Amino acid sequence: MRSSTFAVLSFLPVVTVSPLAIGQAVTEYSLGAGRAATTAAPVRNAAGAIAGALENLSKAAGADSSAASSQSSPSSSETRRPAARTTRSRALAKSARPADRPAAAAPAPVYEDPRLIQAGMEYDEMVRRFGPPSMLVTTAPGTSTVWYAGREVEVTNGKVTTAPASASPAEPQ
């Protein structure tokens, strides 16, 4: 009796854990298959891009080799050197250089202190002088609330109707 109880108790964990392990395996397999399906297309696109670049290189090398073959071939006793850059490849290299360099960034605009916003000011003038608001919420047709540095400004039909009390820029907030 004791050995049969031991055998059943020994086999019991295998029977109870196996379905859980199978469920875990199925879940992990499906997640892996899903990842493989979503990453295969970008890899194929990258492979196509690389193949296209290599094809263009082959064409360029073929153009250079055909130009080199039209010149007189060196004697067998001379050592062969790599072909020098052609005028076309120099022109391509020069035209590619400016695109590699980032364009000089325009200086950031300097805006006035938003504490100078006053009621009656046009919305366009406000944006020109103080910059775009940090947030804009349309509260009703023709009415919106804009925020500049934590200051709430009401705009109705293109005019500032409510602005916080004006303060001189030298005053601390």
Order of alpha helices (4+ residues) and beta strands (2+ residues): alpha-alpha-alpha-beta-beta-beta-beta
